[in-house]
Structures are given as C-alpha cells and as structure tokens.
Amino acid sequence: MDEESPHSLPAILTSPAGWTGAAKAAGKRGRWMGGQPQGGIVVSMDRVLTQQEIDSVFQKLRGKRGPRQAAYVVTPYDFRRPDRIPKDQLRAIHALHETFARSVASSLSAYLRAYVITNLVAVEQLSFQEFSQSLPSPTVLIALNLQPLEGRAVLELNPALVFPILEMMLGGGAVPAPLPEREITEIEKNILDGVVRIILQDLREAWRTVADLSFDVVGYETEPQLLQGLGPHEAVVAVSMEVRLGDHSGMLNLAIPSVVVKMLRQRFSQKWAVRRVGKEDERERLFKLLQRAEVQLDVRLEGGRLSLAGILQLAPGDIIVFDYPVEKPVGVFLNGRLRYEGSLASTGRKLAVRLGRLIAPGE
C-alpha cells in the first residue's frame, strides 16, 4: 500500500493519551475544529492523516506503556511432602524431648543399676521412608498407638543398645564385645518389655504437658517395611537420641506422624507462650530448690608410690609418709569435680582446709 494513500483516524480513542497523541500529530499539518473533544471523541479535522502518521501515533502510545509485570514464580507442589511444621513448633518438640531424655536416663539408671547417659541428637521432619532408610537392619521396631488420637508412632532401639541391655539384665556386664548380627528372639523380647515400659512411661509424662497420649504397644518388628499404619511418603517428626550404657553407645529413635503434631499445634503454641513468659520465675524457683541440695566436699592429697612387695608387707600400725610438702596446695572437690585449690589448716582439734583459687571448668 502507498504510504501517501489517505486513511481516516478512528473517531473514538480509548484514552486521553490517545487524543493527546493524535492532536500533536495533527498539529504539524492541520488543526482541530470545534474545540476540545468530549469523552475522547475527535470532532473534525481539516485534512486526513496518512498511514505513516497513524502508525507513528500508535508507536508513541505503545512506548508510553509501563514495563510488564514480572512473571509469577511457580513452585511445583510435591504431594509426598505436605506443609512443613513451623520452626517454633519444632523447637517446642525439641524442648519436650530434652525433658524426656533427662527423665529416661534417670529411670534406666535405676532399673539397670548402671550409669546411663542420654543425649538428644536431632528433632526434624522427614518422610517415613527417609526415617526407615537411616535405621540398621535388622533392628528392634515397636509400633505404638497414640490414643485418643488417630495415629501410629514407631519406637526404634538399635541393636548396639539392645544387646548390652539384655546382657546386663541377664547378669552380665556392659563389657565391650562383638555384637550379634541377628534378630532378637521371643524370649529376649519378653525380657526387653520391662525396659520398653519404662521408656514409654517417661515418654507419656513428657507429652502430658501437651496432650495425654497413651503410647500403647501394638507389636514388635525387625524391618520397617513390615510395619503397618505408616506409608513410605507420610511425613513424620523424627526424634533421635543417643544412649550410652557403660562402654556401649546406641541410638533410640522415635517417629511421630506430622498430622498428629499438627492436630496439637494450638496446644504447643499455648505451652510455648506460657513457658517464655514464666521462664524467669521458673529459674528463680529452681534456684531456691537447689539451695537445699547437699554437695559432697572432699580434700585430696597426692600420695606416694609403693611397690607391690612394700604393699604385701604393710601391717596395722605402720606409718606411711606422704611425699607432699605442707605448703603445697591441696585439691578441693565438689561432687567429685575439682573446683578449688586450698591449704591445710586446723580449727580447735579438727582438721580444716582454707579455700584458695577457684578453678574454672575444664582447667
């Protein structure tokens, strides 16, 4: 088409900017008739515009448009991973199981008559498949009902923990020895029931601050694939705890369905808020209680060395001379830990110690 061929500009423009652009373009070679248009209507022109002039007007209008909005960020939704549990709720669960760890350490120490140490390693949200893949095979898995809520949890005891416990309960000691690579027998399950009851009792007490859950035993398994009630892609809150028994160390793992934790979200929030408000009052109350606690104080001298022949010749009434200068400081121990340096003294007819420098922990 010839650029000089006339074409009429549309009479109705869609915006005042369109009218202004058209007026400027027409002002170069023509003029408006009849004054300012009303409602965006061009009244009349003394000449028609060329196609080139019309294209120029619309190009200017396009150039005045603002930048396009950025494209939306689309994140694929993985139905195997539901919404994550908030971090503040995970912190509350972590604090709850720290209480459980301290309680179960005391209970197992009394039950086994051995020194048991527990350490809470992690609290995180995983799929049950990821939780299962982190476990040894075979192991001891205990399915638990969470009445009155609809859900099933799993308690796992590593063989590295189970067999030393069985050894101690059968009269042996927690002496390092090669661990058997086998499933536990039915008799061993019955023996282990007492330990499981103690663990679950402390677990109920820890959770009672949030909800009164039963944690009833449904049955034992040795492989995660044999458990019923939890799908491989179901989200769980995994709690990992290290348990030390003598020279042995094993893991205690707990998996609780995330849906159960979410049902108790409001109770966790209330408990956490009350805990933050009453933290200082609780600390002061505990400090007052601890002030009445009794602490064992010992003063120790470094003795000399004797040969075996010299020990065999010892008899009542013999005097053993310590190679320990009088001016040398002695160690003052509180509950078996060195805390002060001191010097020997006497008060009346009793021996005493004068406290000196405070020894920092780890020094």
VEXDREN-2710 file (C-alpha; in Angstrom, 1 decimal):
% VEXDREN-2710
k/r/px/py/pz
1/MET/0.0/0.0/0.0
2/ASP/1.3/3.5/-0.8
3/GLU/2.4/5.5/2.2
4/GLU/0.7/8.6/0.9
5/SER/-2.7/7.0/0.5
6/PRO/-5.1/8.6/2.9
7/HIS/-6.7/6.7/5.7
8/SER/-9.1/8.2/8.3
9/LEU/-8.0/8.1/12.0
10/PRO/-10.7/6.3/14.1
11/ALA/-13.1/8.8/15.6
12/ILE/-13.1/7.3/19.1
13/LEU/-9.8/6.9/21.0
14/THR/-9.7/4.7/24.1
15/SER/-7.9/7.1/26.4
16/PRO/-7.0/10.8/26.8
17/ALA/-3.4/9.9/26.0
18/GLY/-4.6/8.7/22.6
19/TRP/-6.4/12.0/22.0
20/THR/-3.3/14.0/23.0
21/GLY/-1.0/12.0/20.8
22/ALA/-3.4/12.4/17.8
23/ALA/-3.6/16.1/18.5
24/LYS/0.1/16.5/18.5
25/ALA/0.5/14.5/15.3
26/ALA/-2.3/16.6/13.6
27/GLY/-0.9/19.8/14.8
28/LYS/2.1/19.5/12.5
29/ARG/0.0/19.7/9.3
30/GLY/-3.6/20.5/10.4
31/ARG/-5.8/21.9/13.1
32/TRP/-8.7/20.9/15.3
33/MET/-12.2/22.2/14.5
34/GLY/-14.8/22.8/17.2
35/GLY/-12.6/23.0/20.3
36/GLN/-11.7/20.2/22.8
37/PRO/-13.4/16.9/22.3
38/GLN/-15.7/15.5/24.9
39/GLY/-15.2/11.9/26.2
40/GLY/-12.3/11.2/23.9
41/ILE/-14.2/12.0/20.6
42/VAL/-12.3/13.7/17.8
43/VAL/-14.8/16.2/16.4
44/SER/-13.3/17.1/13.0
45/MET/-10.1/17.7/11.1
46/ASP/-9.4/19.8/8.0
47/ARG/-7.4/17.0/6.5
48/VAL/-6.9/13.3/6.8
49/LEU/-3.7/11.6/8.2
50/THR/-1.5/9.3/6.2
51/GLN/-0.9/5.7/7.3
52/GLN/2.6/6.6/8.3
53/GLU/1.3/9.3/10.6
54/ILE/-1.2/6.9/12.1
55/ASP/1.5/4.2/12.7
56/SER/3.7/6.9/14.3
57/VAL/0.9/7.8/16.8
58/PHE/0.3/4.2/17.9
59/GLN/4.0/3.6/18.2
60/LYS/4.3/6.5/20.6
61/LEU/1.3/5.2/22.6
62/ARG/3.0/1.8/22.9
63/GLY/6.2/3.4/24.1
64/LYS/4.4/5.1/26.9
65/ARG/3.2/1.8/28.4
66/GLY/4.8/0.8/31.7
67/PRO/7.1/-2.2/32.0
68/ARG/5.5/-5.6/32.0
69/GLN/5.0/-7.2/35.4
70/ALA/7.5/-9.9/36.2
71/ALA/6.3/-13.4/35.6
72/TYR/4.9/-15.3/38.5
73/VAL/7.3/-17.7/40.2
74/VAL/5.8/-21.2/40.0
75/THR/6.9/-23.8/42.6
76/PRO/5.9/-27.4/41.9
77/TYR/3.9/-28.9/44.8
78/ASP/5.2/-32.3/46.0
79/PHE/2.2/-34.2/47.4
80/ARG/4.7/-36.5/49.1
81/ARG/5.9/-33.7/51.3
82/PRO/3.0/-31.8/52.9
83/ASP/3.3/-28.4/54.5
84/ARG/6.3/-28.2/56.9
85/ILE/5.8/-27.9/60.6
86/PRO/6.7/-24.4/61.8
87/LYS/10.1/-23.9/63.3
88/ASP/8.7/-22.6/66.6
89/GLN/6.7/-25.8/67.0
90/LEU/9.8/-28.0/66.3
91/ARG/11.6/-26.0/69.0
92/ALA/8.8/-26.8/71.4
93/ILE/9.0/-30.5/70.5
94/HIS/12.8/-30.4/70.9
95/ALA/12.4/-28.9/74.4
96/LEU/9.8/-31.5/75.3
97/HIS/12.1/-34.4/74.3
98/GLU/15.0/-32.9/76.2
99/THR/12.9/-33.3/79.3
100/PHE/12.2/-36.9/78.2
101/ALA/15.9/-37.6/77.7
102/ARG/16.8/-36.5/81.2
103/SER/13.9/-38.5/82.7
104/VAL/14.6/-41.7/80.9
105/ALA/18.3/-41.5/81.8
106/SER/17.5/-41.5/85.5
107/SER/14.8/-44.2/85.1
108/LEU/17.1/-46.6/83.2
109/SER/20.0/-46.0/85.5
110/ALA/17.8/-47.1/88.5
111/TYR/16.3/-50.1/86.6
112/LEU/19.6/-51.4/85.2
113/ARG/21.7/-50.3/88.2
114/ALA/24.2/-48.8/85.8
115/TYR/25.1/-45.3/84.8
116/VAL/23.1/-44.3/81.7
117/ILE/23.7/-41.1/79.8
118/THR/21.3/-39.8/77.1
119/ASN/21.9/-37.0/74.6
120/LEU/19.2/-35.6/72.3
121/VAL/20.8/-35.5/68.8
122/ALA/18.1/-34.2/66.5
123/VAL/14.4/-33.4/66.0
124/GLU/13.4/-33.0/62.3
125/GLN/10.6/-33.6/59.9
126/LEU/11.2/-36.4/57.4
127/SER/9.2/-38.8/55.3
128/PHE/8.8/-42.2/56.9
129/GLN/10.8/-43.7/54.0
130/GLU/13.8/-41.4/54.9
131/PHE/13.4/-42.3/58.5
132/SER/13.4/-46.0/57.7
133/GLN/16.5/-45.8/55.5
134/SER/18.5/-44.3/58.4
135/LEU/17.9/-47.4/60.6
136/PRO/20.1/-50.5/60.8
137/SER/18.8/-53.9/59.6
138/PRO/17.8/-55.9/61.5
139/THR/16.7/-53.7/64.4
140/VAL/14.0/-53.6/67.1
141/LEU/10.9/-51.6/66.0
142/ILE/7.9/-51.1/68.3
143/ALA/4.6/-49.9/66.8
144/LEU/2.7/-47.6/69.1
145/ASN/-0.9/-46.5/69.2
146/LEU/-1.4/-42.8/70.0
147/GLN/-4.9/-42.9/71.6
148/PRO/-7.1/-41.0/71.8
149/LEU/-5.8/-39.5/68.5
150/GLU/-5.9/-41.5/65.3
151/GLY/-2.2/-42.2/64.6
152/ARG/0.6/-44.7/65.0
153/ALA/4.1/-43.9/66.1
154/VAL/7.3/-46.0/65.9
155/LEU/9.9/-46.5/68.5
156/GLU/13.3/-48.0/67.4
157/LEU/16.1/-49.4/69.6
158/ASN/19.4/-50.0/67.9
159/PRO/21.0/-53.5/68.3
160/ALA/24.0/-51.6/69.7
161/LEU/21.8/-50.6/72.6
162/VAL/19.5/-53.6/72.9
163/PHE/22.1/-56.4/73.3
164/PRO/24.1/-54.7/76.0
165/ILE/20.9/-54.1/77.9
166/LEU/19.9/-57.7/77.6
167/GLU/23.4/-58.8/78.7
168/MET/23.1/-56.6/81.9
169/MET/19.6/-57.9/82.7
170/LEU/20.8/-61.5/82.4
171/GLY/23.6/-60.9/84.9
172/GLY/26.4/-59.8/82.7
173/GLY/28.2/-56.5/82.4
174/ALA/28.3/-53.8/79.8
175/VAL/31.7/-55.0/78.6
176/PRO/32.7/-54.2/75.0
177/ALA/32.2/-57.4/72.9
178/PRO/31.2/-58.1/69.3
179/LEU/27.5/-57.5/68.9
180/PRO/25.5/-60.4/67.3
181/GLU/24.1/-59.6/63.9
182/ARG/20.7/-61.2/64.2
183/GLU/17.1/-60.5/65.2
184/ILE/16.2/-60.8/68.8
185/THR/14.3/-63.9/69.9
186/GLU/10.9/-64.1/71.5
187/ILE/12.4/-64.7/74.9
188/GLU/14.6/-61.6/74.5
189/LYS/11.5/-59.6/73.5
190/ASN/9.9/-60.6/76.8
191/ILE/13.0/-59.6/78.8
192/LEU/13.1/-56.3/76.9
193/ASP/9.5/-55.5/77.8
194/GLY/10.4/-54.0/81.1
195/VAL/12.8/-51.5/79.6
196/VAL/10.2/-50.6/76.9
197/ARG/7.6/-49.9/79.6
198/ILE/10.0/-47.6/81.4
199/ILE/10.8/-45.7/78.2
200/LEU/7.1/-45.3/77.3
201/GLN/6.1/-44.2/80.8
202/ASP/8.7/-41.4/80.7
203/LEU/7.5/-40.5/77.2
204/ARG/3.9/-40.3/78.3
205/GLU/4.9/-38.0/81.2
206/ALA/6.9/-35.7/78.9
207/TRP/4.0/-35.4/76.4
208/ARG/1.4/-35.0/79.2
209/THR/2.2/-31.3/79.3
210/VAL/0.8/-31.0/75.7
211/ALA/-1.7/-33.9/75.4
212/ASP/-2.5/-37.1/77.3
213/LEU/-1.4/-39.7/74.7
214/SER/-1.3/-43.4/75.5
215/PHE/1.7/-44.8/73.5
216/ASP/0.3/-48.3/73.7
217/VAL/2.5/-51.1/72.3
218/VAL/0.9/-52.8/69.2
219/GLY/3.7/-55.2/68.4
220/TYR/7.4/-55.7/67.6
221/GLU/9.0/-55.9/64.2
222/THR/12.6/-56.1/62.8
223/GLU/12.2/-54.4/59.5
224/PRO/10.4/-51.0/58.7
225/GLN/8.7/-52.5/55.6
226/LEU/6.8/-54.9/57.9
227/LEU/5.2/-52.0/59.9
228/GLN/1.5/-51.2/59.2
229/GLY/-0.1/-47.8/59.6
230/LEU/2.6/-45.6/58.1
231/GLY/3.0/-45.1/54.4
232/PRO/6.5/-44.6/52.9
233/HIS/5.7/-41.0/51.9
234/GLU/3.9/-40.0/55.1
235/ALA/5.6/-37.1/56.9
236/VAL/6.8/-37.8/60.4
237/VAL/8.7/-35.9/63.2
238/ALA/11.8/-37.9/63.8
239/VAL/13.5/-37.7/67.2
240/SER/17.0/-39.2/67.5
241/MET/18.6/-39.8/70.9
242/GLU/22.0/-41.3/71.8
243/VAL/22.0/-43.6/74.8
244/ARG/25.3/-44.5/76.5
245/LEU/25.5/-47.6/78.7
246/GLY/29.0/-48.3/80.1
247/ASP/31.3/-48.5/77.1
248/HIS/28.4/-49.1/74.7
249/SER/26.5/-46.5/72.8
250/GLY/23.4/-46.9/70.7
251/MET/20.5/-44.9/69.3
252/LEU/16.9/-44.6/70.3
253/ASN/14.7/-43.2/67.5
254/LEU/11.1/-42.1/67.6
255/ALA/8.8/-41.3/64.6
256/ILE/5.5/-39.5/65.3
257/PRO/3.2/-38.7/62.4
258/SER/3.3/-35.0/61.4
259/VAL/-0.5/-35.0/61.2
260/VAL/-0.7/-35.8/64.9
261/VAL/1.6/-33.0/65.7
262/LYS/-0.4/-30.5/63.6
263/MET/-3.6/-31.5/65.4
264/LEU/-1.9/-30.4/68.6
265/ARG/-0.5/-27.2/67.1
266/GLN/-2.6/-24.9/69.2
267/ARG/-1.6/-26.7/72.4
268/PHE/2.1/-26.4/71.5
269/SER/1.7/-22.7/70.9
270/GLN/0.0/-22.1/74.2
271/LYS/2.6/-24.1/76.1
272/TRP/5.5/-22.3/74.4
273/ALA/4.0/-18.9/75.1
274/VAL/3.5/-19.7/78.8
275/ARG/6.9/-21.2/79.0
276/ARG/8.5/-18.0/77.6
277/VAL/6.6/-15.8/80.0
278/GLY/7.3/-17.9/83.1
279/LYS/10.9/-18.6/82.3
280/GLU/12.4/-16.2/84.8
281/ASP/10.0/-17.3/87.6
282/GLU/10.8/-20.9/86.9
283/ARG/14.5/-20.3/87.0
284/GLU/14.2/-18.5/90.4
285/ARG/12.0/-21.3/91.8
286/LEU/14.6/-24.0/90.7
287/PHE/17.4/-21.9/92.2
288/LYS/15.6/-21.8/95.6
289/LEU/15.1/-25.6/95.4
290/LEU/18.7/-26.3/94.5
291/GLN/19.9/-24.2/97.5
292/ARG/18.7/-27.0/99.8
293/ALA/20.7/-29.7/97.9
294/GLU/23.6/-31.3/99.7
295/VAL/27.0/-31.4/97.9
296/GLN/29.8/-33.8/98.8
297/LEU/33.1/-32.0/99.6
298/ASP/36.4/-33.8/99.5
299/VAL/40.0/-32.7/100.1
300/ARG/42.6/-35.0/98.4
301/LEU/46.3/-35.3/98.9
302/GLU/48.5/-36.9/96.3
303/GLY/50.0/-40.0/97.8
304/GLY/53.4/-41.6/97.1
305/ARG/54.1/-44.8/95.2
306/LEU/54.6/-48.1/96.8
307/SER/56.0/-51.3/95.3
308/LEU/53.9/-54.5/95.3
309/ALA/56.4/-56.0/97.8
310/GLY/56.0/-53.0/100.1
311/ILE/52.2/-53.3/100.0
312/LEU/52.4/-57.0/100.9
313/GLN/54.5/-56.1/104.0
314/LEU/52.0/-53.5/105.3
315/ALA/50.5/-54.1/108.7
316/PRO/48.2/-52.3/111.1
317/GLY/50.1/-49.5/112.9
318/ASP/52.6/-48.8/110.0
319/ILE/53.1/-45.2/109.2
320/ILE/53.1/-44.2/105.5
321/VAL/54.8/-40.9/104.9
322/PHE/53.3/-38.8/102.0
323/ASP/55.9/-37.1/99.9
324/TYR/53.7/-34.0/99.9
325/PRO/55.1/-30.6/101.1
326/VAL/53.0/-28.8/103.7
327/GLU/52.9/-25.6/101.7
328/LYS/51.7/-27.3/98.5
329/PRO/48.0/-26.6/97.7
330/VAL/45.6/-29.4/98.1
331/GLY/42.7/-30.1/95.7
332/VAL/39.1/-29.4/97.0
333/PHE/36.5/-31.4/95.1
334/LEU/32.7/-30.8/94.9
335/ASN/30.8/-34.0/94.0
336/GLY/33.9/-35.5/92.6
337/ARG/35.0/-32.4/90.5
338/LEU/38.0/-30.3/91.3
339/ARG/36.7/-26.7/92.0
340/TYR/39.2/-25.1/94.4
341/GLU/42.8/-25.0/95.5
342/GLY/43.2/-25.0/99.3
343/SER/45.7/-25.2/102.1
344/LEU/45.6/-27.5/105.1
345/ALA/44.7/-25.9/108.4
346/SER/43.2/-26.7/111.8
347/THR/40.4/-25.3/113.9
348/GLY/40.4/-26.4/117.5
349/ARG/41.0/-30.2/117.5
350/LYS/39.7/-30.6/113.9
351/LEU/41.5/-30.5/110.6
352/ALA/40.3/-27.9/108.1
353/VAL/41.0/-26.5/104.7
354/ARG/41.4/-22.9/103.7
355/LEU/39.9/-22.2/100.3
356/GLY/42.1/-20.5/97.7
357/ARG/41.8/-20.1/94.0
358/LEU/38.6/-21.1/92.2
359/ILE/39.4/-23.5/89.3
360/ALA/37.4/-22.9/86.1
361/PRO/35.6/-25.8/84.5
362/GLY/37.9/-27.7/82.1
363/GLU/41.1/-26.2/83.6
END
